[in-house]
Amino acid sequence: MNSKRLLLRASIPVLLLFLSLSLFAQTKQISGKVKDSRGQGVIGASVVVKGTQTGTTTDGDGNFSFNAPESATQLTISAVGFTTKHLDIDASTMRH
């Protein structure tokens, strides 16, 4: 019976590893640049998957990149002093 317990204890971490890897496979990378009306990058803009807290903020040049759930269809982009925008996610907004 000790060998069965040992096998069970050894199997659980391996199973958890495979489950966690499958969770990571269900994402897509979203990247881009937030620009103002003059074409300048917006620093510190919030870019999130609409209805979630998954997202990031833009860097010093207005660039962003993060992994979003595969099911994500729209981004919410907001920044102080700017109108909040909603952007549909399609092939042109994703980088691989």
N, C-alpha and C positions, 0 to 999 in steps of 0.2 A: 504494500500500500504506500510505502514511502516513495517509491519510484513514480507512482501516479501523481502524488502531490508535487514532487519535484518537476515533473513534466508539465503539470498544470501551471505551476508558478513561473516556469520558464516560458510558457506559451503566451501568457497574458501580456508581457511587455512587447513581444513580437506582434501580437494582434493589434495592440494600441499603436504601434509604429505604422502598420499598414493602414489603419483607419485614419491616422493623422495625415499620411501622404495622400490619401484619396481626397481629403478635405482641401488640401492645398491645390489639387488639380482642378478644382471647380471654381477657379478665379480667372480673371483676364486683366491684363495690365492696361491701365488707362494713363495716357500722358498727353501733355499739350502745353499751351501757353495762354495765359489770360492777358489780354491787351485792352488798353483804354481806347477812346475814340481817335486818338492821335497815333495809335499803333505802338505805344510804349507799354512795356510789361508792367503789370500791376503787382506790387510787392505785398505779400501777406494776405492775398485773397483766399477765401475758404472754398475748397472744391470737394463736395461730398456727393455720395450716391443719394438721390432723392429719397427721403423717408427713412434714412439710416444715419448712423454716426460714422460710417466708413468713408474716409477721405483724407485730405491733407491740406496744407497751405502752400501757396506759391513761394518760390525762392526770390532772390534779389533781382532776377530778370523776368519774373512772372511765370516761370516754368513749374510744372508739377508732374508727378508720376506716382501711381499707387496701384495696388491690386484690388480689384472690385469683384464682387460675386458675379459669377457667370450670368445670373439672372438680371443683373442691373441693366436698366434701360434708359435712365435719365440722371443727369448731374444737376446739382444746385450750386451755383457759383455766386458768392457774395463777398463784398468788401465795403469797408467804411467809405461813405461818400459816393457809392455807386448803387444803381438799381440791381436787385437780385435777379439773376437770369436762370432759366431752366434750359438745359441743352440735352437733346436726344443723343444717346450713345449709338454710334454706327461705326462702320469700318474706318471712316475718316478721323474719328476721335480716338481710336485705339492704335497703339504702337506695339509691335511684337518683338 
